[in-house]
């Protein structure tokens, strides 16, 4: 277990862990790469293709949720710096919003894909809203409020995973 430095009242500790302070940067770079790979605008060629795009979007959003979960756990356990938290959650909110915007630009090819779109878009938009809420709470320094979002973040993870699994088989 790493030794944590003393913390001023109301401050956050810095947890180095096995990756050191490079973990937030590494996570953000990985997320940016996944987001770039899921950019998918235009018409989808088949319901199978559209389903793959739904699954990739769900996977990308799930990655952002996982980062937010780690951030909220770090706050709850007093193992993160406010500056790193702010940057991480700002990037998470931005990436999730961009991912959903890219998915929304994809035109479903048929009625089956339209039903899939109607099933997936509420899950995607509620996830983006939740991640924005986490960013706002962190920006206000509302540590208790951010930690209180953990059950909802984990629920979003479950819903995204279920959606992805139902589409990919």
Secondary structure, 3 states (H helix, E strand, C coil): CCCCCCCCCCCCCCCCCCCCCHHHHHHHHHHHHHHHHHCCCEECCCHHHHHHHHHHHHHHHHHHHHHHHHHHHHHHCCCCCHHHHHHHHHHHHHHHHHHHHHHHCEECCCHHHHHHHHHHHHHHHHHHHHHHHHHHHHHCCCHHHHHHCHHHHHHHHHHHHHHHHHHHC
